[in-house]
Amino acid sequence: MSRSSRTFRITALLPSSLTPADMISALHVHENCLTLQALTTGYKEVPTTCPAVLNDPYFSPTDTSPIKTYEVTEGVIIIPGIADLGKKFITFPVWLQDTPSGLKTRADAPAGVVVRAEWRVQPDRAYGEVEREYTQWTLVEDVTVQCAWWLIWFVKKNMEYAHKDICWKLVEKTVKEKRTGGAREAS
């Protein structure tokens, strides 16, 4: 079967109330990225044993930053309007690795869909052209989707929407936790 690949970037300016360290700490709390995806219905940590993932050159060496494995369940809406009866529940592995500037993830979803996403906090190149309530820092997510050529348009479109939503929810959650003092420990 012929596979296709598409890459896209999502950016979110960090409000002036957040430091780069605040955002990186939020990324290191894996629950944030796992639960802010609208379709996720549950997850659990499982042992990291998959040799293909442990040897994936996408990830950094595991002796300095271990890879954590999660089994994620999502409820994909097949027939809208009838709650859980209209959903197909799928479970698949997701791997996360903390990096100095953020987080690397890989998800191997059903139908041969592989999604790799690198989240990082970096200086905003357009600083000076933005409003004052934002800092010169940006949350950047580079996403690569691989799947069968006939699924790529559908998968990429849905991933772009989902990941844009996750980025903004993560920034909003981090601002709220910093404001209320409810920040969590990194995993």
Secondary structure, 3 states (H helix, E strand, C coil): CCEEEEEEEEEEEEECCCCHHHHHHHHHCHHHHHHCCCCEEEEEEECCCCHHHHCCCCCCCCCCCCEEEEEEEEEEECCCCCHHHHEEEEEEEEEEEEECCEEEEEEEEHHHEEEEEEEEEEECCCCCCCCCCEEEEEEEEEEEEEEECCCHHHHHHHHHHHHHHHHHHHHHHHHHHHHHCCCCCCC
